[in-house]
Amino acid sequence: MTVIDYPALLAQLEQQRNALDDERQDIDAIIETVRRRAGGVVPASLTLPPARAPKAKPPAGKGNGKLSAQSKITDAQLADMQARWERGESAVVIAKRTKVSDATVYARAKAGGWKRPKKSAQAAAAARTGTKLGGSITCNWCQLKTEYDPCEKCGKTLKRSWT
């Protein structure tokens, strides 16, 4: 049979009660401070409203048709892009030369109302120089389809492994 030390047990229980009372006083002081900061409009029985679901972000790539105000394109780059676009160069080639994305070139062309030159079929055929290939292949440089070597779009010689 175990002997219970009642005076020690009572001392321990009183110590726990005093600690709980101190903690309750701290919590009451915090509640009172929050009520004062809220302007006294918070009722004593505070119930929080249910949390709202966060708003869904708009899908990527869906803009409002306007260009970003955070653009870091200089006026010189923009003028060069427009001149090349109006000469008829591809957006990929323009993007590589001006160090922007091809989507930026397309967006600037659309926003600025840039027009490409109209080529007739004869002028296009006369402009093509080089060796006619058996079909169209992808250029190693500009990643566009071409039927001529050098590339009819960027003018660079193709790297072909079959020749």
C-alpha positions as protocol buffer text, in pm:
chain_id: "A"
residue {
  index: 1
  type: MET
  ca { x: 0 y: 0 z: 0 }
}
residue {
  index: 2
  type: THR
  ca { x: 125 y: 345 z: -96 }
}
residue {
  index: 3
  type: VAL
  ca { x: 125 y: 630 z: 141 }
}
residue {
  index: 4
  type: ILE
  ca { x: -9 y: 954 z: -4 }
}
residue {
  index: 5
  type: ASP
  ca { x: 159 y: 1275 z: 101 }
}
residue {
  index: 6
  type: TYR
  ca { x: -148 y: 1494 z: 126 }
}
residue {
  index: 7
  type: PRO
  ca { x: 25 y: 1820 z: 212 }
}
residue {
  index: 8
  type: ALA
  ca { x: 255 y: 1788 z: -95 }
}
residue {
  index: 9
  type: LEU
  ca { x: -39 y: 1698 z: -319 }
}
residue {
  index: 10
  type: LEU
  ca { x: -240 y: 1998 z: -198 }
}
residue {
  index: 11
  type: ALA
  ca { x: 60 y: 2227 z: -252 }
}
residue {
  index: 12
  type: GLN
  ca { x: 101 y: 2099 z: -611 }
}
residue {
  index: 13
  type: LEU
  ca { x: -271 y: 2144 z: -691 }
}
residue {
  index: 14
  type: GLU
  ca { x: -271 y: 2497 z: -550 }
}
residue {
  index: 15
  type: GLN
  ca { x: 36 y: 2579 z: -758 }
}
residue {
  index: 16
  type: GLN
  ca { x: -142 y: 2458 z: -1076 }
}
residue {
  index: 17
  type: ARG
  ca { x: -454 y: 2660 z: -988 }
}
residue {
  index: 18
  type: ASN
  ca { x: -246 y: 2973 z: -933 }
}
residue {
  index: 19
  type: ALA
  ca { x: -71 y: 2919 z: -1269 }
}
residue {
  index: 20
  type: LEU
  ca { x: -409 y: 2877 z: -1441 }
}
residue {
  index: 21
  type: ASP
  ca { x: -541 y: 3190 z: -1270 }
}
residue {
  index: 22
  type: ASP
  ca { x: -236 y: 3386 z: -1390 }
}
residue {
  index: 23
  type: GLU
  ca { x: -286 y: 3257 z: -1744 }
}
residue {
  index: 24
  type: ARG
  ca { x: -658 y: 3344 z: -1732 }
}
residue {
  index: 25
  type: GLN
  ca { x: -572 y: 3698 z: -1620 }
}
residue {
  index: 26
  type: ASP
  ca { x: -327 y: 3732 z: -1908 }
}
residue {
  index: 27
  type: ILE
  ca { x: -591 y: 3614 z: -2157 }
}
residue {
  index: 28
  type: ASP
  ca { x: -850 y: 3854 z: -2008 }
}
residue {
  index: 29
  type: ALA
  ca { x: -604 y: 4142 z: -2049 }
}
residue {
  index: 30
  type: ILE
  ca { x: -541 y: 4050 z: -2414 }
}
residue {
  index: 31
  type: ILE
  ca { x: -916 y: 4028 z: -2483 }
}
residue {
  index: 32
  type: GLU
  ca { x: -970 y: 4367 z: -2324 }
}
residue {
  index: 33
  type: THR
  ca { x: -692 y: 4521 z: -2535 }
}
residue {
  index: 34
  type: VAL
  ca { x: -840 y: 4376 z: -2854 }
}
residue {
  index: 35
  type: ARG
  ca { x: -1185 y: 4511 z: -2764 }
}
residue {
  index: 36
  type: ARG
  ca { x: -1040 y: 4859 z: -2706 }
}
residue {
  index: 37
  type: ARG
  ca { x: -857 y: 4855 z: -3037 }
}
residue {
  index: 38
  type: ALA
  ca { x: -1172 y: 4739 z: -3215 }
}
residue {
  index: 39
  type: GLY
  ca { x: -1353 y: 5044 z: -3081 }
}
residue {
  index: 40
  type: GLY
  ca { x: -1573 y: 4859 z: -2838 }
}
residue {
  index: 41
  type: VAL
  ca { x: -1790 y: 4717 z: -3117 }
}
residue {
  index: 42
  type: VAL
  ca { x: -1684 y: 4358 z: -3062 }
}
residue {
  index: 43
  type: PRO
  ca { x: -1943 y: 4175 z: -2849 }
}
residue {
  index: 44
  type: ALA
  ca { x: -1836 y: 3973 z: -2548 }
}
residue {
  index: 45
  type: SER
  ca { x: -1935 y: 3649 z: -2719 }
}
residue {
  index: 46
  type: LEU
  ca { x: -1712 y: 3687 z: -3021 }
}
residue {
  index: 47
  type: THR
  ca { x: -1786 y: 3458 z: -3313 }
}
residue {
  index: 48
  type: LEU
  ca { x: -1572 y: 3486 z: -3622 }
}
residue {
  index: 49
  type: PRO
  ca { x: -1734 y: 3471 z: -3967 }
}
residue {
  index: 50
  type: PRO
  ca { x: -1648 y: 3170 z: -4180 }
}
residue {
  index: 51
  type: ALA
  ca { x: -1331 y: 3212 z: -4384 }
}
residue {
  index: 52
  type: ARG
  ca { x: -1383 y: 3308 z: -4748 }
}
residue {
  index: 53
  type: ALA
  ca { x: -1234 y: 3109 z: -5028 }
}
residue {
  index: 54
  type: PRO
  ca { x: -952 y: 3297 z: -5203 }
}
residue {
  index: 55
  type: LYS
  ca { x: -1041 y: 3450 z: -5539 }
}
residue {
  index: 56
  type: ALA
  ca { x: -926 y: 3252 z: -5837 }
}
residue {
  index: 57
  type: LYS
  ca { x: -647 y: 3407 z: -6042 }
}
residue {
  index: 58
  type: PRO
  ca { x: -725 y: 3486 z: -6404 }
}
residue {
  index: 59
  type: PRO
  ca { x: -589 y: 3229 z: -6647 }
}
residue {
  index: 60
  type: ALA
  ca { x: -238 y: 3295 z: -6767 }
}
residue {
  index: 61
  type: GLY
  ca { x: -203 y: 3467 z: -7100 }
}
residue {
  index: 62
  type: LYS
  ca { x: -543 y: 3634 z: -7082 }
}
residue {
  index: 63
  type: GLY
  ca { x: -461 y: 4001 z: -7086 }
}
residue {
  index: 64
  type: ASN
  ca { x: -679 y: 4300 z: -7147 }
}
residue {
  index: 65
  type: GLY
  ca { x: -513 y: 4382 z: -7479 }
}
residue {
  index: 66
  type: LYS
  ca { x: -299 y: 4655 z: -7329 }
}
residue {
  index: 67
  type: LEU
  ca { x: 78 y: 4653 z: -7310 }
}
residue {
  index: 68
  type: SER
  ca { x: 248 y: 4626 z: -6974 }
}
residue {
  index: 69
  type: ALA
  ca { x: 357 y: 4948 z: -6810 }
}
residue {
  index: 70
  type: GLN
  ca { x: 661 y: 4762 z: -6678 }
}
residue {
  index: 71
  type: SER
  ca { x: 816 y: 4716 z: -7020 }
}
residue {
  index: 72
  type: LYS
  ca { x: 1191 y: 4761 z: -7037 }
}
residue {
  index: 73
  type: ILE
  ca { x: 1207 y: 4803 z: -7415 }
}
residue {
  index: 74
  type: THR
  ca { x: 1394 y: 5113 z: -7518 }
}
residue {
  index: 75
  type: ASP
  ca { x: 1277 y: 5346 z: -7792 }
}
residue {
  index: 76
  type: ALA
  ca { x: 1570 y: 5236 z: -8009 }
}
residue {
  index: 77
  type: GLN
  ca { x: 1471 y: 4870 z: -7973 }
}
residue {
  index: 78
  type: LEU
  ca { x: 1111 y: 4954 z: -8053 }
}
residue {
  index: 79
  type: ALA
  ca { x: 1207 y: 5151 z: -8365 }
}
residue {
  index: 80
  type: ASP
  ca { x: 1432 y: 4866 z: -8480 }
}
residue {
  index: 81
  type: MET
  ca { x: 1154 y: 4613 z: -8420 }
}
residue {
  index: 82
  type: GLN
  ca { x: 905 y: 4821 z: -8616 }
}
residue {
  index: 83
  type: ALA
  ca { x: 1143 y: 4875 z: -8909 }
}
residue {
  index: 84
  type: ARG
  ca { x: 1219 y: 4504 z: -8931 }
}
residue {
  index: 85
  type: TRP
  ca { x: 850 y: 4411 z: -8900 }
}
residue {
  index: 86
  type: GLU
  ca { x: 754 y: 4648 z: -9177 }
}
residue {
  index: 87
  type: ARG
  ca { x: 1033 y: 4505 z: -9397 }
}
residue {
  index: 88
  type: GLY
  ca { x: 870 y: 4165 z: -9357 }
}
residue {
  index: 89
  type: GLU
  ca { x: 1115 y: 3986 z: -9127 }
}
residue {
  index: 90
  type: SER
  ca { x: 975 y: 3709 z: -8911 }
}
residue {
  index: 91
  type: ALA
  ca { x: 890 y: 3778 z: -8548 }
}
residue {
  index: 92
  type: VAL
  ca { x: 1132 y: 3506 z: -8433 }
}
residue {
  index: 93
  type: VAL
  ca { x: 1424 y: 3670 z: -8613 }
}
residue {
  index: 94
  type: ILE
  ca { x: 1327 y: 4015 z: -8485 }
}
residue {
  index: 95
  type: ALA
  ca { x: 1297 y: 3878 z: -8131 }
}
residue {
  index: 96
  type: LYS
  ca { x: 1644 y: 3723 z: -8143 }
}
residue {
  index: 97
  type: ARG
  ca { x: 1805 y: 4039 z: -8277 }
}
residue {
  index: 98
  type: THR
  ca { x: 1636 y: 4276 z: -8030 }
}
residue {
  index: 99
  type: LYS
  ca { x: 1663 y: 4032 z: -7736 }
}
residue {
  index: 100
  type: VAL
  ca { x: 1293 y: 4015 z: -7654 }
}
residue {
  index: 101
  type: SER
  ca { x: 1039 y: 3734 z: -7688 }
}
residue {
  index: 102
  type: ASP
  ca { x: 851 y: 3674 z: -8011 }
}
residue {
  index: 103
  type: ALA
  ca { x: 525 y: 3727 z: -7819 }
}
residue {
  index: 104
  type: THR
  ca { x: 648 y: 4077 z: -7734 }
}
residue {
  index: 105
  type: VAL
  ca { x: 714 y: 4148 z: -8101 }
}
residue {
  index: 106
  type: TYR
  ca { x: 364 y: 4033 z: -8195 }
}
residue {
  index: 107
  type: ALA
  ca { x: 204 y: 4233 z: -7912 }
}
residue {
  index: 108
  type: ARG
  ca { x: 392 y: 4551 z: -8004 }
}
residue {
  index: 109
  type: ALA
  ca { x: 305 y: 4508 z: -8372 }
}
residue {
  index: 110
  type: LYS
  ca { x: -62 y: 4465 z: -8292 }
}
residue {
  index: 111
  type: ALA
  ca { x: -74 y: 4753 z: -8043 }
}
residue {
  index: 112
  type: GLY
  ca { x: 117 y: 4985 z: -8276 }
}
residue {
  index: 113
  type: GLY
  ca { x: -76 y: 4888 z: -8587 }
}
residue {
  index: 114
  type: TRP
  ca { x: 241 y: 4792 z: -8775 }
}
residue {
  index: 115
  type: LYS
  ca { x: 176 y: 4666 z: -9127 }
}
residue {
  index: 116
  type: ARG
  ca { x: 375 y: 4406 z: -9317 }
}
residue {
  index: 117
  type: PRO
  ca { x: 449 y: 4456 z: -9685 }
}
residue {
  index: 118
  type: LYS
  ca { x: 228 y: 4269 z: -9927 }
}
residue {
  index: 119
  type: LYS
  ca { x: 424 y: 4037 z: -10151 }
}
residue {
  index: 120
  type: SER
  ca { x: 296 y: 3907 z: -10477 }
}
residue {
  index: 121
  type: ALA
  ca { x: 367 y: 3545 z: -10566 }
}
residue {
  index: 122
  type: GLN
  ca { x: 615 y: 3649 z: -10839 }
}
residue {
  index: 123
  type: ALA
  ca { x: 804 y: 3885 z: -10610 }
}
residue {
  index: 124
  type: ALA
  ca { x: 827 y: 3614 z: -10345 }
}
residue {
  index: 125
  type: ALA
  ca { x: 957 y: 3362 z: -10598 }
}
residue {
  index: 126
  type: ALA
  ca { x: 1211 y: 3614 z: -10732 }
}
residue {
  index: 127
  type: ALA
  ca { x: 1329 y: 3695 z: -10380 }
}
residue {
  index: 128
  type: ARG
  ca { x: 1414 y: 3333 z: -10310 }
}
residue {
  index: 129
  type: THR
  ca { x: 1771 y: 3247 z: -10383 }
}
residue {
  index: 130
  type: GLY
  ca { x: 1984 y: 2945 z: -10320 }
}
residue {
  index: 131
  type: THR
  ca { x: 1937 y: 2575 z: -10371 }
}
residue {
  index: 132
  type: LYS
  ca { x: 1581 y: 2448 z: -10389 }
}
residue {
  index: 133
  type: LEU
  ca { x: 1537 y: 2158 z: -10147 }
}
residue {
  index: 134
  type: GLY
  ca { x: 1319 y: 1852 z: -10206 }
}
residue {
  index: 135
  type: GLY
  ca { x: 1065 y: 1971 z: -9946 }
}
residue {
  index: 136
  type: SER
  ca { x: 1039 y: 2214 z: -9660 }
}
residue {
  index: 137
  type: ILE
  ca { x: 1264 y: 2165 z: -9359 }
}
residue {
  index: 138
  type: THR
  ca { x: 1309 y: 2355 z: -9034 }
}
residue {
  index: 139
  type: CYS
  ca { x: 1591 y: 2607 z: -9030 }
}
residue {
  index: 140
  type: ASN
  ca { x: 1847 y: 2548 z: -8754 }
}
residue {
  index: 141
  type: TRP
  ca { x: 1873 y: 2921 z: -8686 }
}
residue {
  index: 142
  type: CYS
  ca { x: 1527 y: 3076 z: -8701 }
}
residue {
  index: 143
  type: GLN
  ca { x: 1322 y: 2756 z: -8646 }
}
residue {
  index: 144
  type: LEU
  ca { x: 1095 y: 2835 z: -8943 }
}
residue {
  index: 145
  type: LYS
  ca { x: 1015 y: 2612 z: -9239 }
}
residue {
  index: 146
  type: THR
  ca { x: 1214 y: 2679 z: -9558 }
}
residue {
  index: 147
  type: GLU
  ca { x: 1245 y: 2520 z: -9901 }
}
residue {
  index: 148
  type: TYR
  ca { x: 1577 y: 2683 z: -9988 }
}
residue {
  index: 149
  type: ASP
  ca { x: 1937 y: 2664 z: -9868 }
}
residue {
  index: 150
  type: PRO
  ca { x: 2033 y: 2924 z: -9741 }
}
residue {
  index: 151
  type: CYS
  ca { x: 1712 y: 2985 z: -9544 }
}
residue {
  index: 152
  type: GLU
  ca { x: 1472 y: 3219 z: -9721 }
}
residue {
  index: 153
  type: LYS
  ca { x: 1365 y: 3373 z: -9389 }
}
residue {
  index: 154
  type: CYS
  ca { x: 1695 y: 3446 z: -9211 }
}
residue {
  index: 155
  type: GLY
  ca { x: 1946 y: 3397 z: -9494 }
}
residue {
  index: 156
  type: LYS
  ca { x: 2175 y: 3161 z: -9302 }
}
residue {
  index: 157
  type: THR
  ca { x: 2316 y: 2839 z: -9445 }
}
residue {
  index: 158
  type: LEU
  ca { x: 2143 y: 2529 z: -9316 }
}
residue {
  index: 159
  type: LYS
  ca { x: 2328 y: 2262 z: -9124 }
}
residue {
  index: 160
  type: ARG
  ca { x: 2218 y: 1943 z: -9290 }
}
residue {
  index: 161
  type: SER
  ca { x: 2350 y: 1605 z: -9183 }
}
residue {
  index: 162
  type: TRP
  ca { x: 2237 y: 1423 z: -9498 }
}
residue {
  index: 163
  type: THR
  ca { x: 2462 y: 1621 z: -9738 }
}
